[in-house]
Amino acid sequence: MEQNSYCEIIADQTERALWEVKNVIDCIPDALWDRIYCDMPLWKHVYHTLHSLDQWFINPIVYAQPPFHRHALNDLDVVAEGYLSRDEIQRYVQTVSEKIRAYLTELTDELLLSCPQSCPYTRFTLILAQHRHLHTHMGMLMGYIIAETGQWPRVLGLTHEIPSQGYDKYF
């Protein structure tokens, strides 16, 4: 990992986080996809996590909902109409990841303390807040998986290489 700029560090840690998100989702057994946790199906917890990352990582004010989104589908406090399959979530993970990667390639250290269009928060605040929110929900998802399967989804830490193929998704 290059550590010559804040943006290089943010990009590296974000890439690790995005890999972990995909891996944790891949670790969810089909039998748990619709299971209720904290009054909501597991898939909705996943969508809430991804939707927040999609909306709040770059600019929550200038944001277009994904085409499959329905009112309150991302809200863990509201029972809403709609359902997302594993395939739809997998495509959304890819879309969100690509969007964030593209944003990070354009981001500079000088821009980190400036606010995006119409947004009261700096870019750095948005990124840091999303890493915090993401890992809160990742911990919940991992807890559900571990409690139900006894298996611990693989995470990368600071030093492990990001696997490209042929890896065990659990420790």
C-alpha positions, 0 to 999 in steps of 0.5 A: 500500500502506498502511503504518500497521500490521504487519498491513496490510503483511503482508496486502499482501505476502501478496496479492502472494505469492498472486497470484505462486503462482497465476501460477507454477502457470498457467505450468507447461506440461502437459508438465511436470505429471508430470515428475520433479524431485528424485525427485518429480513437479512437481505434488507440488512444487506441492502440497507448497508449497500444503499447507505454506502451508495448514497452517502460515500460521495454525495447524499444530496446529489443522488439518484436511487437505483432503478429497483429501489422502492420507498423505504426499501433501505429503511430498517425501521419500516416494513416496505414493499419489495424484495431483492434477490441475491442476484440483484444484490450482487449486481448492486454490490458491483455497481456501487463498487465501480462507482466508488472506485471511479470517484476515488480515482478522481479524488485528491487530498486537496478536495478531501476537506471541501464539500461536494455540491449542495452538501454540508459535509466534507468529502472526508467526513462522508467517507469516514462516516461510511466506513464507520457505518459500513463496518457496524453493519458488516459486524452485524451481518457477520454475527448472524452468519457466525451464529447460524453456521459457526463459520467466520467469513474471511476479512483482510486486515491491513496486511493480507493481499486481496484474493483474486481467485481460488480462496476460502471465503471463511477462515 
